[in-house]
Each structure stands twice: as C-alpha cells, then as structure tokens.
Amino acid sequence: MKNLIVNADDLGWTEGINRGIADAHRRGLVTSTSLLANGRAFESGLAVSRKHNWPRYESLQPLYNLYERAVYETELEPLALQEKLGVIPYYSLASGFLTGKYRSQDDLK
C-alpha cells in the first residue's frame, strides 16, 4: 500500500481528545486531523495544531442560520475573526424550516 491516510476526526472536542490526537500523531498513528468546531476545546485544538506545526485550519463550518445563531455569534465568531478563519455555515435554511416547508403540525410528521 503506497498511501494510507488515518484521520483523527474530533480534534477540539475535549482537552483529553486533543492530547490523545497529538500523541497519536507524534507516534505516527494519525496522518491528518479534522477540527470539530462545536467542541468544547475548539480553541485549544487550534493551539495544538500550531504547537505541532500541522497545516493551518483555514475555515470553520458552524451550525448557523436565522433561527440558531447564538452559539456562533457569541462563541465562534470572535474566534473566527481572531484566527482569520473563513466561515461556511451549514443548515443555513434550518433543514427547510426557514423556507416555509413546515406550515402545520402535520408537516412535521
């Protein structure tokens, strides 16, 4: 096998997971990481990446729409600005809720 990519998907979830991923990377068990933007240790995950000289994260994909916006606007937006991260929201139409798709209780079934 020429190339095997082993991705650690939850960098940023907790401080313990951040330490475990850093250790696995040092030991050669992990070749890449994905940063979990809604994790409690997101900011620490960015610091772990910098410390180990891993490629810089360039974008953030938070849950963000007109209905659910508090977490992004209070916690993640200041960090995105500070770290100069691009932002690509997901669920921007709240799974159809903001399109008028659901007009009655029966539509929710």
Number of C-alpha atoms within 10 A of each C-alpha: 3 3 5 8 10 13 14 20 13 19 27 26 20 17 18 12 16 24 16 14 24 22 13 14 19 12 10 10 15 17 15 14 21 13 23 19 21 17 16 13 21 22 18 18 28 18 14 19 18 13 10 11 9 14 10 11 16 11 15 19 17 20 18 20 16 11 11 13 13 14 13 20 12 10 11 19 17 12 15 17 11 9 15 12 16 13 16 12 14 14 16 18 15 15 10 11 14 14 10 9 11 13 10 9 7 7 8 9 6
